[in-house]
Structure formats: C-alpha cells, structure tokens
Amino acid sequence: MRGYKWDKTTGASYNAVGTNGRKYLLPALVDPNTLECSTIV
C-alpha cells in the first residue's frame, strides 16, 4: 500500500519515523478522490 514502509528486521509496517529512528504506524484515512493516505494526527 502506498505510504507504508516495511521494516526488514521485524517485517512490521510503519508510516512515520520518530526520535532516534523509532518507527510508528499512525492511523490514516484514504481520500477517495485522490486515493492518497493522510495521517489523522
């Protein structure tokens, strides 16, 4: 899915990187007009 990346070490998906490279999966919504995802935060 567009906007998500995969951590090669754990196999987990994420869409945001925080302090010290920590990876997070934030809730997101898809805009049906553009088919783009945007985070709710």
C-alpha positions as semicolon CSV with decimal commas, in nm:
position;residue;x (nm);y (nm);z (nm)
1;M;0,000;0,000;0,000
2;R;0,127;0,347;-0,082
3;G;0,265;0,545;0,214
4;Y;0,371;0,245;0,419
5;K;0,722;0,108;0,455
6;W;0,837;-0,231;0,581
7;D;1,100;-0,286;0,848
8;K;1,332;-0,554;0,707
9;T;1,436;-0,669;1,055
10;T;1,091;-0,724;1,208
11;G;0,867;-0,737;0,900
12;A;0,642;-0,473;1,057
13;S;0,491;-0,189;0,856
14;Y;0,522;0,178;0,955
15;N;0,441;0,520;0,811
16;A;0,628;0,758;1,044
17;V;0,978;0,779;1,190
18;G;1,033;0,950;1,523
19;T;1,322;1,034;1,752
20;N;1,626;0,805;1,731
21;G;1,480;0,632;1,424
22;R;1,191;0,476;1,616
23;K;0,918;0,361;1,376
24;Y;0,544;0,413;1,427
25;L;0,227;0,305;1,249
26;L;-0,010;0,604;1,273
27;P;-0,381;0,578;1,186
28;A;-0,454;0,714;0,839
29;L;-0,751;0,785;0,614
30;V;-0,773;0,742;0,238
31;D;-0,908;1,031;0,033
32;P;-1,136;0,863;-0,225
33;N;-1,085;1,148;-0,474
34;T;-0,706;1,126;-0,487
35;L;-0,651;0,776;-0,342
36;E;-0,384;0,930;-0,116
37;C;-0,345;0,848;0,253
38;S;-0,304;1,112;0,520
39;T;-0,245;1,060;0,890
40;I;-0,513;1,166;1,136
41;V;-0,264;1,315;1,381
